[in-house]
Every structure is written in C-alpha cells, then in structure tokens.
Amino acid sequence: MTIQNKRIFASILFVLISVVCTAQGSIPPPPGPPPPPGFPIDGGLLFGMIFALFYGVKKLVFPTNNN
C-alpha cells in the first residue's frame, strides 16, 4: 500500500468508527425530584441587595468628580 492509500483507509476507518460511536446513544438518567416547596433564597442575595443599596446611597451622597 502506498502512503496515499494508507491515509485514505485511515480516514475512512476514523469516520466509520466515529459514526458507530455516536449512533450508540445512552439512556439519560431519570430527572431528580422537584425541590421542596418554600425553598429558601440564598442568603447571599439579601447581602448583595443591602450592599448595592449602601453603595448607591454613598455614590449619591459623596459624588466623585473625575474631570
């Protein structure tokens, strides 16, 4: 076999193996149970809102002039 024939054979083999591997789909796992009702919001959200409020008030009270 020449080098060109080996490359063509390897390319065809690679494509065929790829097709066979992707054709064998796996069964997806069943979905998990839904979260319990009244699931609490993370405490970081409240902290972020308080921080944003203080930051906004600071910017309104002490404006910076960058000329």
N, CA, C and O atoms as a Tripos MOL2 file, in Angstrom:
@<TRIPOS>MOLECULE
protein
  268   267    67     0     0
PROTEIN
NO_CHARGES

@<TRIPOS>ATOM
      1 N           0.8450   -1.1880    0.0000 N.3       1 MET1
      2 CA          0.0000    0.0000    0.0000 C.3       1 MET1
      3 C           0.8850    1.2450    0.0000 C.2       1 MET1
      4 O           1.9280    1.2980    0.6510 O.2       1 MET1
      5 N           0.4430    2.2080   -0.7300 N.am      2 THR2
      6 CA          1.1990    3.4560   -0.7500 C.3       2 THR2
      7 C           0.7470    4.3260    0.4140 C.2       2 THR2
      8 O          -0.2380    4.0310    1.0920 O.2       2 THR2
      9 N           1.4890    5.3970    0.6250 N.am      3 ILE3
     10 CA          1.1610    6.3230    1.7190 C.3       3 ILE3
     11 C          -0.2220    6.9390    1.4960 C.2       3 ILE3
     12 O          -0.9890    7.0990    2.4460 O.2       3 ILE3
     13 N          -0.5490    7.2890    0.2330 N.am      4 GLN4
     14 CA         -1.8500    7.9030   -0.0690 C.3       4 GLN4
     15 C          -2.9810    6.9260    0.2590 C.2       4 GLN4
     16 O          -3.9910    7.3250    0.8380 O.2       4 GLN4
     17 N          -2.8260    5.6810   -0.0960 N.am      5 ASN5
     18 CA         -3.8640    4.6840    0.1880 C.3       5 ASN5
     19 C          -4.0290    4.4690    1.6930 C.2       5 ASN5
     20 O          -5.1470    4.2830    2.1740 O.2       5 ASN5
     21 N          -2.9200    4.4950    2.4380 N.am      6 LYS6
     22 CA         -2.9980    4.3360    3.8890 C.3       6 LYS6
     23 C          -3.7510    5.5000    4.5250 C.2       6 LYS6
     24 O          -4.5350    5.3030    5.4530 O.2       6 LYS6
     25 N          -3.5140    6.7010    4.0310 N.am      7 ARG7
     26 CA         -4.2180    7.8770    4.5710 C.3       7 ARG7
     27 C          -5.7140    7.8120    4.2850 C.2       7 ARG7
     28 O          -6.5320    8.1200    5.1510 O.2       7 ARG7
     29 N          -6.0630    7.4120    3.0720 N.am      8 ILE8
     30 CA         -7.4840    7.2910    2.7190 C.3       8 ILE8
     31 C          -8.1340    6.2090    3.5810 C.2       8 ILE8
     32 O          -9.2300    6.4120    4.1020 O.2       8 ILE8
     33 N          -7.4740    5.0700    3.7330 N.am      9 PHE9
     34 CA         -8.0050    3.9830    4.5600 C.3       9 PHE9
     35 C          -8.1750    4.4280    6.0090 C.2       9 PHE9
     36 O          -9.1960    4.1330    6.6310 O.2       9 PHE9
     37 N          -7.1860    5.1350    6.5510 N.am     10 ALA10
     38 CA         -7.2610    5.6080    7.9320 C.3      10 ALA10
     39 C          -8.3890    6.6280    8.0900 C.2      10 ALA10
     40 O          -9.0870    6.6200    9.1040 O.2      10 ALA10
     41 N          -8.5730    7.5000    7.1070 N.am     11 SER11
     42 CA         -9.6440    8.4990    7.1760 C.3      11 SER11
     43 C         -11.0200    7.8340    7.1640 C.2      11 SER11
     44 O         -11.8990    8.1880    7.9500 O.2      11 SER11
     45 N         -11.1940    6.8650    6.2610 N.am     12 ILE12
     46 CA        -12.4820    6.1650    6.1850 C.3      12 ILE12
     47 C         -12.7330    5.3950    7.4780 C.2      12 ILE12
     48 O         -13.8480    5.4030    7.9980 O.2      12 ILE12
     49 N         -11.7240    4.7430    7.9860 N.am     13 LEU13
     50 CA        -11.8610    3.9980    9.2360 C.3      13 LEU13
     51 C         -12.2280    4.9230   10.3930 C.2      13 LEU13
     52 O         -13.0840    4.5820   11.2100 O.2      13 LEU13
     53 N         -11.5940    6.0770   10.4670 N.am     14 PHE14
     54 CA        -11.8910    7.0400   11.5230 C.3      14 PHE14
     55 C         -13.3340    7.5210   11.4500 C.2      14 PHE14
     56 O         -14.0120    7.6100   12.4740 O.2      14 PHE14
     57 N         -13.8080    7.8320   10.2420 N.am     15 VAL15
     58 CA        -15.1960    8.3010   10.0780 C.3      15 VAL15
     59 C         -16.1750    7.1980   10.4620 C.2      15 VAL15
     60 O         -17.1530    7.4610   11.1630 O.2      15 VAL15
     61 N         -15.9300    5.9800   10.0200 N.am     16 LEU16
     62 CA        -16.8470    4.8820   10.3470 C.3      16 LEU16
     63 C         -16.8940    4.6040   11.8410 C.2      16 LEU16
     64 O         -17.9710    4.3660   12.3880 O.2      16 LEU16
     65 N         -15.7520    4.6280   12.5100 N.am     17 ILE17
     66 CA        -15.7340    4.3940   13.9500 C.3      17 ILE17
     67 C         -16.4570    5.5330   14.6800 C.2      17 ILE17
     68 O         -17.1550    5.2960   15.6660 O.2      17 ILE17
     69 N         -16.2890    6.7560   14.1980 N.am     18 SER18
     70 CA        -16.9660    7.8930   14.8230 C.3      18 SER18
     71 C         -18.4820    7.7640   14.6970 C.2      18 SER18
     72 O         -19.2200    8.0330   15.6460 O.2      18 SER18
     73 N         -18.9380    7.3500   13.5130 N.am     19 VAL19
     74 CA        -20.3810    7.1940   13.2920 C.3      19 VAL19
     75 C         -20.9370    6.1030   14.1960 C.2      19 VAL19
     76 O         -22.0110    6.2720   14.7740 O.2      19 VAL19
     77 N         -20.2360    5.0040   14.3260 N.am     20 VAL20
     78 CA        -20.7070    3.9040   15.1660 C.3      20 VAL20
     79 C         -20.7550    4.3350   16.6290 C.2      20 VAL20
     80 O         -21.6880    3.9850   17.3510 O.2      20 VAL20
     81 N         -19.7540    5.0930   17.0660 N.am     21 CYS21
     82 CA        -19.7220    5.5250   18.4690 C.3      21 CYS21
     83 C         -20.8500    6.5020   18.7810 C.2      21 CYS21
     84 O         -21.4360    6.4350   19.8620 O.2      21 CYS21
     85 N         -21.1660    7.4080   17.8570 N.am     22 THR22
     86 CA        -22.2260    8.3820   18.1250 C.3      22 THR22
     87 C         -23.6110    7.7660   17.9450 C.2      22 THR22
     88 O         -24.5880    8.2810   18.4880 O.2      22 THR22
     89 N         -23.7070    6.6830   17.2000 N.am     23 ALA23
     90 CA        -25.0090    6.0510   16.9820 C.3      23 ALA23
     91 C         -25.4830    5.2860   18.2050 C.2      23 ALA23
     92 O         -26.6730    4.9890   18.3210 O.2      23 ALA23
     93 N         -24.5860    4.9620   19.1130 N.am     24 GLN24
     94 CA        -24.9630    4.2020   20.2930 C.3      24 GLN24
     95 C         -25.2850    5.1620   21.4290 C.2      24 GLN24
     96 O         -24.4800    5.3420   22.3430 O.2      24 GLN24
     97 N         -26.4490    5.7720   21.3730 N.am     25 GLY25
     98 CA        -26.8560    6.7190   22.3980 C.3      25 GLY25
     99 C         -27.0600    6.0320   23.7330 C.2      25 GLY25
    100 O         -27.4040    4.8520   23.7960 O.2      25 GLY25
    101 N         -26.8460    6.7750   24.7820 N.am     26 SER26
    102 CA        -27.0390    6.2210   26.1160 C.3      26 SER26
    103 C         -28.3940    6.6590   26.6540 C.2      26 SER26
    104 O         -28.9460    7.6720   26.2240 O.2      26 SER26
    105 N         -28.9090    5.9100   27.5710 N.am     27 ILE27
    106 CA        -30.1910    6.2280   28.1840 C.3      27 ILE27
    107 C         -29.9500    7.3300   29.2150 C.2      27 ILE27
    108 O         -29.1370    7.1580   30.1230 O.2      27 ILE27
    109 N         -30.6510    8.4620   29.0840 N.am     28 PRO28
    110 CA        -30.4330    9.5330   30.0580 C.3      28 PRO28
    111 C         -30.9740    9.1470   31.4280 C.2      28 PRO28
    112 O         -31.9460    8.3970   31.5260 O.2      28 PRO28
    113 N         -30.3500    9.6540   32.4820 N.am     29 PRO29
    114 CA        -30.8360    9.3180   33.8230 C.3      29 PRO29
    115 C         -32.1970    9.9600   34.0810 C.2      29 PRO29
    116 O         -32.5160   10.9960   33.4960 O.2      29 PRO29
    117 N         -32.9850    9.3600   34.9400 N.am     30 PRO30
    118 CA        -34.3030    9.9530   35.2230 C.3      30 PRO30
    119 C         -34.1380   11.2920   35.9250 C.2      30 PRO30
    120 O         -33.1710   11.4960   36.6590 O.2      30 PRO30
    121 N         -35.0760   12.2010   35.7040 N.am     31 PRO31
    122 CA        -34.9680   13.5110   36.3590 C.3      31 PRO31
    123 C         -35.0960   13.3890   37.8720 C.2      31 PRO31
    124 O         -35.7830   12.5050   38.3850 O.2      31 PRO31
    125 N         -34.4280   14.2830   38.5650 N.am     32 GLY32
    126 CA        -34.4650   14.2720   40.0270 C.3      32 GLY32
    127 C         -35.7950   14.7820   40.5470 C.2      32 GLY32
    128 O         -36.5970   15.3270   39.7890 O.2      32 GLY32
    129 N         -36.0250   14.6090   41.8210 N.am     33 PRO33
    130 CA        -37.2860   15.0870   42.3890 C.3      33 PRO33
    131 C         -37.3010   16.6160   42.4180 C.2      33 PRO33
    132 O         -36.2470   17.2480   42.4760 O.2      33 PRO33
    133 N         -38.4780   17.1990   42.3770 N.am     34 PRO34
    134 CA        -38.5520   18.6670   42.4280 C.3      34 PRO34
    135 C         -38.1230   19.1830   43.8000 C.2      34 PRO34
    136 O         -38.2090   18.4600   44.7920 O.2      34 PRO34
    137 N         -37.6640   20.4260   43.8540 N.am     35 PRO35
    138 CA        -37.2640   20.9640   45.1560 C.3      35 PRO35
    139 C         -38.4840   21.0960   46.0730 C.2      35 PRO35
    140 O         -39.6100   21.2370   45.5960 O.2      35 PRO35
    141 N         -38.2600   21.0500   47.3710 N.am     36 PRO36
    142 CA        -39.4000   21.1520   48.2950 C.3      36 PRO36
    143 C         -40.0470   22.5400   48.1980 C.2      36 PRO36
    144 O         -39.3750   23.5170   47.8690 O.2      36 PRO36
    145 N         -41.3340   22.6220   48.4810 N.am     37 PRO37
    146 CA        -41.9970   23.9230   48.4150 C.3      37 PRO37
    147 C         -41.4360   24.8780   49.4720 C.2      37 PRO37
    148 O         -41.0490   24.4600   50.5640 O.2      37 PRO37
    149 N         -41.3990   26.1340   49.1340 N.am     38 GLY38
    150 CA        -40.8700   27.1200   50.0690 C.3      38 GLY38
    151 C         -39.3610   27.0630   50.1490 C.2      38 GLY38
    152 O         -38.7880   27.3880   51.1890 O.2      38 GLY38
    153 N         -38.6980   26.6570   49.0710 N.am     39 PHE39
    154 CA        -37.2430   26.5520   49.0480 C.3      39 PHE39
    155 C         -36.6490   27.9320   49.3110 C.2      39 PHE39
    156 O         -36.9660   28.8680   48.5770 O.2      39 PHE39
    157 N         -35.7950   28.1020   50.3320 N.am     40 PRO40
    158 CA        -35.3090   29.4260   50.7030 C.3      40 PRO40
    159 C         -34.3510   30.0030   49.6580 C.2      40 PRO40
    160 O         -33.5830   29.2760   49.0290 O.2      40 PRO40
    161 N         -34.4140   31.3110   49.4910 N.am     41 ILE41
    162 CA        -33.4820   32.0080   48.6130 C.3      41 ILE41
    163 C         -32.1710   32.1250   49.3600 C.2      41 ILE41
    164 O         -32.1560   32.3320   50.5740 O.2      41 ILE41
    165 N         -31.0870   31.9970   48.6500 N.am     42 ASP42
    166 CA        -29.7690   32.0250   49.2580 C.3      42 ASP42
    167 C         -29.5540   33.3410   49.9960 C.2      42 ASP42
    168 O         -30.0090   34.3890   49.5370 O.2      42 ASP42
    169 N         -28.8700   33.3000   51.1270 N.am     43 GLY43
    170 CA        -28.6150   34.4850   51.9280 C.3      43 GLY43
    171 C         -27.7230   35.4920   51.2260 C.2      43 GLY43
    172 O         -27.7420   36.6730   51.5730 O.2      43 GLY43
    173 N         -26.9430   35.0560   50.2510 N.am     44 GLY44
    174 CA        -26.0710   35.9630   49.5100 C.3      44 GLY44
    175 C         -26.8490   36.9910   48.7160 C.2      44 GLY44
    176 O         -26.3500   38.0910   48.4750 O.2      44 GLY44
    177 N         -28.0560   36.6580   48.3050 N.am     45 LEU45
    178 CA        -28.8820   37.5950   47.5550 C.3      45 LEU45
    179 C         -29.2740   38.7770   48.4310 C.2      45 LEU45
    180 O         -29.2160   39.9220   47.9810 O.2      45 LEU45
    181 N         -29.6610   38.5280   49.6410 N.am     46 LEU46
    182 CA        -30.0210   39.6030   50.5620 C.3      46 LEU46
    183 C         -28.8040   40.4760   50.8620 C.2      46 LEU46
    184 O         -28.9070   41.7030   50.8790 O.2      46 LEU46
    185 N         -27.6540   39.8480   51.0980 N.am     47 PHE47
    186 CA        -26.4260   40.5940   51.3520 C.3      47 PHE47
    187 C         -26.0670   41.4690   50.1540 C.2      47 PHE47
    188 O         -25.6540   42.6150   50.3330 O.2      47 PHE47
    189 N         -26.2150   40.9520   48.9430 N.am     48 GLY48
    190 CA        -25.9040   41.7150   47.7330 C.3      48 GLY48
    191 C         -26.8130   42.9080   47.5580 C.2      48 GLY48
    192 O         -26.3630   43.9760   47.1440 O.2      48 GLY48
    193 N         -28.1100   42.7410   47.8730 N.am     49 MET49
    194 CA        -29.0450   43.8610   47.7510 C.3      49 MET49
    195 C         -28.7350   44.9400   48.7800 C.2      49 MET49
    196 O         -28.8040   46.1270   48.4610 O.2      49 MET49
    197 N         -28.3980   44.5570   49.9980 N.am     50 ILE50
    198 CA        -28.0440   45.5350   51.0270 C.3      50 ILE50
    199 C         -26.7730   46.2770   50.6420 C.2      50 ILE50
    200 O         -26.6900   47.4950   50.7950 O.2      50 ILE50
    201 N         -25.7760   45.5400   50.1380 N.am     51 PHE51
    202 CA        -24.5260   46.1600   49.7000 C.3      51 PHE51
    203 C         -24.7820   47.1460   48.5570 C.2      51 PHE51
    204 O         -24.2270   48.2450   48.5500 O.2      51 PHE51
    205 N         -25.6190   46.7590   47.5970 N.am     52 ALA52
    206 CA        -25.9260   47.6410   46.4680 C.3      52 ALA52
    207 C         -26.6450   48.9050   46.9460 C.2      52 ALA52
    208 O         -26.3850   49.9980   46.4450 O.2      52 ALA52
    209 N         -27.5380   48.7520   47.9070 N.am     53 LEU53
    210 CA        -28.2480   49.9140   48.4420 C.3      53 LEU53
    211 C         -27.2740   50.8800   49.1130 C.2      53 LEU53
    212 O         -27.3200   52.0810   48.8450 O.2      53 LEU53
    213 N         -26.3990   50.3790   49.9750 N.am     54 PHE54
    214 CA        -25.4180   51.2360   50.6310 C.3      54 PHE54
    215 C         -24.4690   51.8760   49.6220 C.2      54 PHE54
    216 O         -24.1150   53.0460   49.7660 O.2      54 PHE54
    217 N         -24.0550   51.1320   48.6130 N.am     55 TYR55
    218 CA        -23.1450   51.6670   47.6020 C.3      55 TYR55
    219 C         -23.8300   52.7880   46.8110 C.2      55 TYR55
    220 O         -23.2160   53.8180   46.5310 O.2      55 TYR55
    221 N         -25.0920   52.5870   46.4550 N.am     56 GLY56
    222 CA        -25.8380   53.6190   45.7300 C.3      56 GLY56
    223 C         -26.0240   54.8790   46.5590 C.2      56 GLY56
    224 O         -25.8780   55.9900   46.0480 O.2      56 GLY56
    225 N         -26.3470   54.7090   47.8420 N.am     57 VAL57
    226 CA        -26.5120   55.8690   48.7180 C.3      57 VAL57
    227 C         -25.1800   56.6050   48.8640 C.2      57 VAL57
    228 O         -25.1590   57.8360   48.8490 O.2      57 VAL57
    229 N         -24.0970   55.8960   49.0020 N.am     58 LYS58
    230 CA        -22.7720   56.5100   49.1240 C.3      58 LYS58
    231 C         -22.4390   57.3160   47.8780 C.2      58 LYS58
    232 O         -21.9090   58.4230   47.9790 O.2      58 LYS58
    233 N         -22.7450   56.7730   46.7020 N.am     59 LYS59
    234 CA        -22.4600   57.4780   45.4550 C.3      59 LYS59
    235 C         -23.3410   58.7250   45.3140 C.2      59 LYS59
    236 O         -22.9110   59.7210   44.7320 O.2      59 LYS59
    237 N         -24.5560   58.6780   45.8350 N.am     60 LEU60
    238 CA        -25.4300   59.8560   45.7660 C.3      60 LEU60
    239 C         -24.9920   60.9270   46.7570 C.2      60 LEU60
    240 O         -25.0390   62.1140   46.4350 O.2      60 LEU60
    241 N         -24.5730   60.5370   47.9450 N.am     61 VAL61
    242 CA        -24.2030   61.4940   48.9820 C.3      61 VAL61
    243 C         -22.8060   62.0650   48.7220 C.2      61 VAL61
    244 O         -22.5910   63.2650   48.8910 O.2      61 VAL61
    245 N         -21.8780   61.2360   48.3230 N.am     62 PHE62
    246 CA        -20.4970   61.6690   48.0920 C.3      62 PHE62
    247 C         -20.1160   61.4600   46.6290 C.2      62 PHE62
    248 O         -19.3840   60.5210   46.3180 O.2      62 PHE62
    249 N         -20.6020   62.3180   45.7190 N.am     63 PRO63
    250 CA        -20.2710   62.1240   44.3050 C.3      63 PRO63
    251 C         -18.7900   62.4120   44.0680 C.2      63 PRO63
    252 O         -18.2070   63.2740   44.7250 O.2      63 PRO63
    253 N         -18.1930   61.6970   43.1420 N.am     64 THR64
    254 CA        -16.8050   61.9320   42.7770 C.3      64 THR64
    255 C         -16.7620   62.6120   41.4200 C.2      64 THR64
    256 O         -17.4140   62.1690   40.4740 O.2      64 THR64
    257 N         -15.9960   63.6830   41.3270 N.am     65 ASN65
    258 CA        -15.8530   64.4060   40.0790 C.3      65 ASN65
    259 C         -14.5250   64.0300   39.4590 C.2      65 ASN65
    260 O         -13.4720   64.4300   39.9550 O.2      65 ASN65
    261 N         -14.5620   63.2710   38.3860 N.am     66 ASN66
    262 CA        -13.3410   62.8690   37.6920 C.3      66 ASN66
    263 C         -13.2520   63.6750   36.4090 C.2      66 ASN66
    264 O         -13.7260   63.2430   35.3580 O.2      66 ASN66
    265 N         -12.6410   64.8510   36.5020 N.am     67 ASN67
    266 CA        -12.5150   65.7120   35.3240 C.3      67 ASN67
    267 C         -11.2000   65.5230   34.6630 C.2      67 ASN67
    268 O         -10.9180   66.1680   33.6530 O.2      67 ASN67
@<TRIPOS>BOND
     1     1     2 1
     2     2     3 1
     3     3     4 2
     4     3     5 am
     5     5     6 1
     6     6     7 1
     7     7     8 2
     8     7     9 am
     9     9    10 1
    10    10    11 1
    11    11    12 2
    12    11    13 am
    13    13    14 1
    14    14    15 1
    15    15    16 2
    16    15    17 am
    17    17    18 1
    18    18    19 1
    19    19    20 2
    20    19    21 am
    21    21    22 1
    22    22    23 1
    23    23    24 2
    24    23    25 am
    25    25    26 1
    26    26    27 1
    27    27    28 2
    28    27    29 am
    29    29    30 1
    30    30    31 1
    31    31    32 2
    32    31    33 am
    33    33    34 1
    34    34    35 1
    35    35    36 2
    36    35    37 am
    37    37    38 1
    38    38    39 1
    39    39    40 2
    40    39    41 am
    41    41    42 1
    42    42    43 1
    43    43    44 2
    44    43    45 am
    45    45    46 1
    46    46    47 1
    47    47    48 2
    48    47    49 am
    49    49    50 1
    50    50    51 1
    51    51    52 2
    52    51    53 am
    53    53    54 1
    54    54    55 1
    55    55    56 2
    56    55    57 am
    57    57    58 1
    58    58    59 1
    59    59    60 2
    60    59    61 am
    61    61    62 1
    62    62    63 1
    63    63    64 2
    64    63    65 am
    65    65    66 1
    66    66    67 1
    67    67    68 2
    68    67    69 am
    69    69    70 1
    70    70    71 1
    71    71    72 2
    72    71    73 am
    73    73    74 1
    74    74    75 1
    75    75    76 2
    76    75    77 am
    77    77    78 1
    78    78    79 1
    79    79    80 2
    80    79    81 am
    81    81    82 1
    82    82    83 1
    83    83    84 2
    84    83    85 am
    85    85    86 1
    86    86    87 1
    87    87    88 2
    88    87    89 am
    89    89    90 1
    90    90    91 1
    91    91    92 2
    92    91    93 am
    93    93    94 1
    94    94    95 1
    95    95    96 2
    96    95    97 am
    97    97    98 1
    98    98    99 1
    99    99   100 2
   100    99   101 am
   101   101   102 1
   102   102   103 1
   103   103   104 2
   104   103   105 am
   105   105   106 1
   106   106   107 1
   107   107   108 2
   108   107   109 am
   109   109   110 1
   110   110   111 1
   111   111   112 2
   112   111   113 am
   113   113   114 1
   114   114   115 1
   115   115   116 2
   116   115   117 am
   117   117   118 1
   118   118   119 1
   119   119   120 2
   120   119   121 am
   121   121   122 1
   122   122   123 1
   123   123   124 2
   124   123   125 am
   125   125   126 1
   126   126   127 1
   127   127   128 2
   128   127   129 am
   129   129   130 1
   130   130   131 1
   131   131   132 2
   132   131   133 am
   133   133   134 1
   134   134   135 1
   135   135   136 2
   136   135   137 am
   137   137   138 1
   138   138   139 1
   139   139   140 2
   140   139   141 am
   141   141   142 1
   142   142   143 1
   143   143   144 2
   144   143   145 am
   145   145   146 1
   146   146   147 1
   147   147   148 2
   148   147   149 am
   149   149   150 1
   150   150   151 1
   151   151   152 2
   152   151   153 am
   153   153   154 1
   154   154   155 1
   155   155   156 2
   156   155   157 am
   157   157   158 1
   158   158   159 1
   159   159   160 2
   160   159   161 am
   161   161   162 1
   162   162   163 1
   163   163   164 2
   164   163   165 am
   165   165   166 1
   166   166   167 1
   167   167   168 2
   168   167   169 am
   169   169   170 1
   170   170   171 1
   171   171   172 2
   172   171   173 am
   173   173   174 1
   174   174   175 1
   175   175   176 2
   176   175   177 am
   177   177   178 1
   178   178   179 1
   179   179   180 2
   180   179   181 am
   181   181   182 1
   182   182   183 1
   183   183   184 2
   184   183   185 am
   185   185   186 1
   186   186   187 1
   187   187   188 2
   188   187   189 am
   189   189   190 1
   190   190   191 1
   191   191   192 2
   192   191   193 am
   193   193   194 1
   194   194   195 1
   195   195   196 2
   196   195   197 am
   197   197   198 1
   198   198   199 1
   199   199   200 2
   200   199   201 am
   201   201   202 1
   202   202   203 1
   203   203   204 2
   204   203   205 am
   205   205   206 1
   206   206   207 1
   207   207   208 2
   208   207   209 am
   209   209   210 1
   210   210   211 1
   211   211   212 2
   212   211   213 am
   213   213   214 1
   214   214   215 1
   215   215   216 2
   216   215   217 am
   217   217   218 1
   218   218   219 1
   219   219   220 2
   220   219   221 am
   221   221   222 1
   222   222   223 1
   223   223   224 2
   224   223   225 am
   225   225   226 1
   226   226   227 1
   227   227   228 2
   228   227   229 am
   229   229   230 1
   230   230   231 1
   231   231   232 2
   232   231   233 am
   233   233   234 1
   234   234   235 1
   235   235   236 2
   236   235   237 am
   237   237   238 1
   238   238   239 1
   239   239   240 2
   240   239   241 am
   241   241   242 1
   242   242   243 1
   243   243   244 2
   244   243   245 am
   245   245   246 1
   246   246   247 1
   247   247   248 2
   248   247   249 am
   249   249   250 1
   250   250   251 1
   251   251   252 2
   252   251   253 am
   253   253   254 1
   254   254   255 1
   255   255   256 2
   256   255   257 am
   257   257   258 1
   258   258   259 1
   259   259   260 2
   260   259   261 am
   261   261   262 1
   262   262   263 1
   263   263   264 2
   264   263   265 am
   265   265   266 1
   266   266   267 1
   267   267   268 2
@<TRIPOS>SUBSTRUCTURE
     1 MET1         2 RESIDUE 1 A MET
     2 THR2         6 RESIDUE 1 A THR
     3 ILE3        10 RESIDUE 1 A ILE
     4 GLN4        14 RESIDUE 1 A GLN
     5 ASN5        18 RESIDUE 1 A ASN
     6 LYS6        22 RESIDUE 1 A LYS
     7 ARG7        26 RESIDUE 1 A ARG
     8 ILE8        30 RESIDUE 1 A ILE
     9 PHE9        34 RESIDUE 1 A PHE
    10 ALA10       38 RESIDUE 1 A ALA
    11 SER11       42 RESIDUE 1 A SER
    12 ILE12       46 RESIDUE 1 A ILE
    13 LEU13       50 RESIDUE 1 A LEU
    14 PHE14       54 RESIDUE 1 A PHE
    15 VAL15       58 RESIDUE 1 A VAL
    16 LEU16       62 RESIDUE 1 A LEU
    17 ILE17       66 RESIDUE 1 A ILE
    18 SER18       70 RESIDUE 1 A SER
    19 VAL19       74 RESIDUE 1 A VAL
    20 VAL20       78 RESIDUE 1 A VAL
    21 CYS21       82 RESIDUE 1 A CYS
    22 THR22       86 RESIDUE 1 A THR
    23 ALA23       90 RESIDUE 1 A ALA
    24 GLN24       94 RESIDUE 1 A GLN
    25 GLY25       98 RESIDUE 1 A GLY
    26 SER26      102 RESIDUE 1 A SER
    27 ILE27      106 RESIDUE 1 A ILE
    28 PRO28      110 RESIDUE 1 A PRO
    29 PRO29      114 RESIDUE 1 A PRO
    30 PRO30      118 RESIDUE 1 A PRO
    31 PRO31      122 RESIDUE 1 A PRO
    32 GLY32      126 RESIDUE 1 A GLY
    33 PRO33      130 RESIDUE 1 A PRO
    34 PRO34      134 RESIDUE 1 A PRO
    35 PRO35      138 RESIDUE 1 A PRO
    36 PRO36      142 RESIDUE 1 A PRO
    37 PRO37      146 RESIDUE 1 A PRO
    38 GLY38      150 RESIDUE 1 A GLY
    39 PHE39      154 RESIDUE 1 A PHE
    40 PRO40      158 RESIDUE 1 A PRO
    41 ILE41      162 RESIDUE 1 A ILE
    42 ASP42      166 RESIDUE 1 A ASP
    43 GLY43      170 RESIDUE 1 A GLY
    44 GLY44      174 RESIDUE 1 A GLY
    45 LEU45      178 RESIDUE 1 A LEU
    46 LEU46      182 RESIDUE 1 A LEU
    47 PHE47      186 RESIDUE 1 A PHE
    48 GLY48      190 RESIDUE 1 A GLY
    49 MET49      194 RESIDUE 1 A MET
    50 ILE50      198 RESIDUE 1 A ILE
    51 PHE51      202 RESIDUE 1 A PHE
    52 ALA52      206 RESIDUE 1 A ALA
    53 LEU53      210 RESIDUE 1 A LEU
    54 PHE54      214 RESIDUE 1 A PHE
    55 TYR55      218 RESIDUE 1 A TYR
    56 GLY56      222 RESIDUE 1 A GLY
    57 VAL57      226 RESIDUE 1 A VAL
    58 LYS58      230 RESIDUE 1 A LYS
    59 LYS59      234 RESIDUE 1 A LYS
    60 LEU60      238 RESIDUE 1 A LEU
    61 VAL61      242 RESIDUE 1 A VAL
    62 PHE62      246 RESIDUE 1 A PHE
    63 PRO63      250 RESIDUE 1 A PRO
    64 THR64      254 RESIDUE 1 A THR
    65 ASN65      258 RESIDUE 1 A ASN
    66 ASN66      262 RESIDUE 1 A ASN
    67 ASN67      266 RESIDUE 1 A ASN
